[in-house]
């Protein structure tokens, strides 16, 4: 019996779909890497966040909050929750899923999978700032 192979979505197609959903966004492809920047507003009451996604073929997308910078901290907290660099708020490289759980692979669209996860992270972040308690789940 033949093994069915996964079909990787090309960077050009990834970029096309992101631009289709977010026509005011900026993107480019260079050296097998897609860089996308666009604004997300997770709810009508939320502020807008400038997001940067860096996706290199055969790797996980890296997601950064560029604006506002720095992200505000919850009262009494000294670092952001669910980010890769907790010692500083300079990179604001957010953790939107557990990579070892294999929730993402190159057969999925960034626009359909990563963007909703980023929006969800932003909602949980706003709630964390207001309450001081992270309700977004995840592994600490």
C-alpha positions as CSV (number, residue, x, y, z in Angstrom):
1,X,0.0,0.0,0.0
2,X,1.4,3.4,-1.0
3,X,2.0,6.0,1.7
4,X,0.2,9.3,1.3
5,X,2.6,12.2,1.5
6,X,1.8,15.5,3.1
7,X,1.5,18.4,0.6
8,X,3.4,21.4,1.8
9,X,1.7,24.8,1.1
10,X,4.2,27.0,-0.8
11,X,5.3,30.3,0.7
12,X,3.8,32.1,-2.3
13,X,0.4,30.5,-1.6
14,X,0.7,31.2,2.1
15,X,1.5,34.9,1.3
16,X,-1.4,35.1,-1.1
17,X,-3.9,33.9,1.4
18,X,-2.6,36.2,4.1
19,X,-2.9,39.2,1.7
20,X,-6.4,38.1,0.7
21,X,-7.5,38.1,4.3
22,X,-5.5,41.2,5.3
23,X,-5.2,43.4,2.1
24,X,-3.5,46.3,4.1
25,X,-0.7,44.0,5.4
26,X,2.9,43.9,4.1
27,X,4.8,40.8,3.2
28,X,7.8,39.5,1.2
29,X,9.5,36.3,0.5
30,X,13.3,36.0,0.6
31,X,15.7,33.0,1.1
32,X,12.9,30.4,1.6
33,X,11.4,32.7,4.3
34,X,8.0,34.5,4.4
35,X,7.8,37.7,6.5
36,X,4.4,39.1,7.1
37,X,3.3,42.2,9.1
38,X,-0.3,43.1,9.7
39,X,-2.6,44.5,12.3
40,X,-4.9,42.3,14.4
41,X,-7.7,43.4,16.7
42,X,-8.9,40.4,18.7
43,X,-12.2,42.1,19.7
44,X,-14.1,45.2,19.0
45,X,-13.0,46.6,22.4
46,X,-9.4,45.7,21.9
47,X,-6.6,47.9,20.6
48,X,-4.9,47.0,17.4
49,X,-1.6,45.1,17.5
50,X,1.0,45.1,14.8
51,X,2.1,41.4,14.4
52,X,5.1,40.0,12.6
53,X,5.2,36.4,11.4
54,X,8.4,34.9,10.2
55,X,7.9,31.5,8.5
56,X,10.9,29.6,7.1
57,X,10.2,26.5,5.2
58,X,10.3,23.3,7.3
59,X,10.2,25.3,10.6
60,X,7.5,26.6,12.9
61,X,6.3,30.2,12.3
62,X,7.7,32.7,14.8
63,X,5.2,35.3,15.9
64,X,6.1,38.7,17.4
65,X,4.1,41.6,18.7
66,X,5.8,44.8,17.2
67,X,3.3,47.3,18.6
68,X,2.6,48.3,21.2
69,X,6.1,47.9,22.5
70,X,6.6,47.1,25.2
71,X,3.4,45.2,25.9
72,X,2.0,46.3,29.3
73,X,2.4,44.0,32.3
74,X,-0.3,42.9,34.6
75,X,-0.1,44.6,38.0
76,X,2.6,43.1,40.2
77,X,4.1,41.0,37.3
78,X,7.7,41.4,36.2
79,X,7.5,39.5,32.9
80,X,5.0,38.6,30.2
81,X,3.2,35.2,30.2
82,X,3.5,32.7,27.4
83,X,6.4,34.3,25.5
84,X,9.7,32.7,24.6
85,X,11.9,35.5,26.1
86,X,10.6,36.2,29.6
87,X,13.7,38.1,30.7
88,X,12.9,41.1,28.5
89,X,9.9,42.5,26.6
90,X,12.2,43.5,23.7
91,X,11.4,40.7,21.3
92,X,7.8,40.0,22.4
93,X,8.1,36.6,20.7
94,X,4.8,35.0,21.8
95,X,4.1,31.4,22.4
96,X,0.8,30.5,20.7
97,X,1.0,26.7,20.7
98,X,3.0,23.8,22.1
99,X,5.4,22.8,19.3
100,X,5.9,19.2,20.5
101,X,2.2,18.5,20.2
102,X,2.6,18.9,16.4
103,X,-0.4,21.2,16.1
104,X,1.2,22.9,13.2
105,X,2.8,21.6,10.0
106,X,3.5,22.9,6.5
107,X,0.2,21.5,5.2
108,X,-1.7,24.1,7.2
109,X,-2.4,27.7,6.2
110,X,-0.9,30.5,8.4
111,X,-4.0,32.6,7.8
112,X,-6.4,29.8,9.0
113,X,-4.4,28.4,11.9
114,X,-1.7,30.7,13.2
115,X,-3.7,34.0,12.9
116,X,-6.6,32.7,15.0
117,X,-4.1,31.4,17.6
118,X,-2.4,34.9,17.7
119,X,-5.8,36.6,18.1
120,X,-6.7,34.2,20.9
121,X,-3.3,34.8,22.6
122,X,-4.0,38.6,22.4
123,X,-7.4,38.2,24.1
124,X,-5.9,36.1,26.9
125,X,-3.1,38.7,27.2
126,X,-5.6,41.5,27.6
127,X,-7.5,39.6,30.2
128,X,-4.2,38.8,32.0
129,X,-3.3,42.6,32.1
130,X,-6.8,43.3,33.6
131,X,-6.8,40.5,36.1
132,X,-3.2,39.3,36.7
133,X,-4.3,35.7,35.9
134,X,-3.5,33.8,32.7
135,X,-6.6,31.9,31.5
136,X,-5.3,30.8,28.1
137,X,-4.0,27.5,29.2
138,X,-0.8,26.1,27.9
139,X,2.4,24.7,29.4
140,X,4.4,27.0,31.6
